[in-house]
Amino acid sequence: MANQTQVGGPISPLLTPYKLGNFNLSHRVVLAPMGRQRSYGHVPQPHAILYYSQRTSNGGLLITEATGVSDTAQGYTDTPGIWTKEQVEAWKPIVDAVHAKGGIFFCQILHVGRVSNTGFQPNGQAPISSTEKLIPLNGIDVSEFTPPRRLRTDEIPQIVNDFKLAARNAMEAGFDGVEIHGAHGYLIDQFTKDQVNDRADQYGGSMENRCRFVLEVVEAVANEIGADKVGIRLSPFANYMESGDSDPEALGLYLANSLNKYGIVYCHMVEPRMKTIGEKSECPHSLVPMRKAFNGTFIAAGGYDMEEGNNGVADGHADLIAYGRIFLANPDLPKRFELNAPLNKYNRETFYASEPLIGYTDYPFLETTP
Ligand SMILES: Cc1cc2nc3c(=O)[nH]c(=O)nc-3n(C[C@H](O)[C@H](O)[C@H](O)COP(=O)(O)O)c2cc1C
């Protein structure tokens, strides 16, 4: 797409409007989902009202931090959920604040699967997964894991149902849609990736079988709230939490093609270069084949700066670009891109602090001239 021009100069591609299904976006700078671990007892807190509304622009798309679908879905301290009435009620003022500023707000719904331990599980039971294989402790992740229990085939519909109910709850809370978290080594990824999935039933073995679970979740959620309100996040190339695949390109392509059947509004993929958390490494793979295969909106994320985002939109690599760390540290990121203004630096130390405000709602906005 060529740069559009208007009186006063060229508009950068990231700042052009875009129609995301039924939603009219005024620009293409998306807030990436980011867990901030400040939802005490898995209940969203009032300080999230300010956090999300600070990052809202009129016509901007925001995706929430990963939000648990059920009481077996959690694996981190103080991450929010959306399976109880209390949680749904607590989300409402947060969603209202984003809407009041004209934002479009999707809730990322998650089940962590084996990225958990008995302490997070009801009655101290084992975390559930596609497998019984424990995540090897690699010194990077702060959580400690306990051996998972492989879901029986007849239990899988219940987990699919948990995603469906969470999506229904998200709509009840006022969200515009949900993003199914199928990335980063969590439950869905534990089914799709052959490094983890060692099942012998119809949910394991071939790529088609390994993708059965995620596609059942997509279908159930789309039937429940409407495909126009459903997105998905995938990271076929990543191997967080020991969830690599022997043929990520074929897996990503298979998923992108299969998703077309359900007509969901977007597919959000993490760049292959984001193999480890927060580190960019050059790699020969590309999302282009998946982008070409998927019929809906394509969002790319992972290590983008302004220039790369503009190039990515201009050359058709993606329709929208999701920004994580620099949006966390720059609540007015789209405005800064518009003015080509300098960015605040993010402070990794406070990414997951339980202190509500430090490193959360205290990053400065641009000084505006009177
Ligand atoms: C503090 C923090 C929390 C994150 N939490 C989530 C999450 O809840 N769900 C998710 O899909 N990705 C999560 N991510 C990954 C980001 O969405 C994003 O893909 C990653 O930071 C790379 O993009 P960036 O280079 O723009 O930061 C998180 C990243 C950070 C830094």
The ligand as an SDF file (V2000), in Angstrom:
LIG
                    3D

 31 33  0  0  0  0  0  0  0  0999 V2000
    4.9700   -7.8250   30.7840 C   0  0  0  0  0  0  0  0  0  0  0  0
    4.5470   -8.6940   29.6320 C   0  0  0  0  0  0  0  0  0  0  0  0
    3.4330   -9.5060   29.7680 C   0  0  0  0  0  0  0  0  0  0  0  0
    2.9870  -10.2880   28.6860 C   0  0  0  0  0  0  0  0  0  0  0  0
    1.8350  -11.0030   28.8220 N   0  0  0  0  0  0  0  0  0  0  0  0
    1.2800  -11.6090   27.7370 C   0  0  0  0  0  0  0  0  0  0  0  0
   -0.0150  -12.1570   27.8000 C   0  0  0  0  0  0  0  0  0  0  0  0
   -0.7030  -12.0810   28.8320 O   0  0  0  0  0  0  0  0  0  0  0  0
   -0.4970  -12.7720   26.6870 N   0  0  0  0  0  0  0  0  0  0  0  0
    0.2380  -12.8500   25.5200 C   0  0  0  0  0  0  0  0  0  0  0  0
   -0.2560  -13.4190   24.5560 O   0  0  0  0  0  0  0  0  0  0  0  0
    1.4580  -12.2970   25.4260 N   0  0  0  0  0  0  0  0  0  0  0  0
    1.9850  -11.6560   26.4860 C   0  0  0  0  0  0  0  0  0  0  0  0
    3.1910  -11.0200   26.3770 N   0  0  0  0  0  0  0  0  0  0  0  0
    3.8530  -10.9550   25.0580 C   0  0  0  0  0  0  0  0  0  0  0  0
    3.4810   -9.6460   24.3340 C   0  0  0  0  0  0  0  0  0  0  0  0
    2.1070   -9.6080   23.9860 O   0  0  0  0  0  0  0  0  0  0  0  0
    4.3090   -9.4450   23.0440 C   0  0  0  0  0  0  0  0  0  0  0  0
    4.0240  -10.4680   22.1270 O   0  0  0  0  0  0  0  0  0  0  0  0
    5.8140   -9.4210   23.3460 C   0  0  0  0  0  0  0  0  0  0  0  0
    6.1050   -8.4960   24.3910 O   0  0  0  0  0  0  0  0  0  0  0  0
    6.6230   -9.0330   22.1210 C   0  0  0  0  0  0  0  0  0  0  0  0
    6.1880   -7.7890   21.6110 O   0  0  0  0  0  0  0  0  0  0  0  0
    7.0310   -6.4340   21.9120 P   0  0  0  0  0  0  0  0  0  0  0  0
    8.3930   -6.6470   21.3140 O   0  0  0  0  0  0  0  0  0  0  0  0
    6.2430   -5.3680   21.1700 O   0  0  0  0  0  0  0  0  0  0  0  0
    7.0900   -6.2230   23.3700 O   0  0  0  0  0  0  0  0  0  0  0  0
    3.6930  -10.2850   27.4540 C   0  0  0  0  0  0  0  0  0  0  0  0
    4.8520   -9.4920   27.3500 C   0  0  0  0  0  0  0  0  0  0  0  0
    5.2670   -8.7020   28.4080 C   0  0  0  0  0  0  0  0  0  0  0  0
    6.4830   -7.8280   28.2250 C   0  0  0  0  0  0  0  0  0  0  0  0
  1  2  1  0
  2  3  1  0
  2 30  2  0
  3  4  2  0
  4  5  1  0
  4 28  1  0
  5  6  2  0
  6  7  1  0
  6 13  1  0
  7  8  2  0
  7  9  1  0
  9 10  1  0
 10 11  2  0
 10 12  1  0
 12 13  2  0
 13 14  1  0
 14 15  1  0
 14 28  1  0
 15 16  1  0
 16 17  1  0
 16 18  1  0
 18 19  1  0
 18 20  1  0
 20 21  1  0
 20 22  1  0
 22 23  1  0
 23 24  1  0
 24 25  2  0
 24 26  1  0
 24 27  1  0
 28 29  2  0
 29 30  1  0
 30 31  1  0
M  END
$$$$
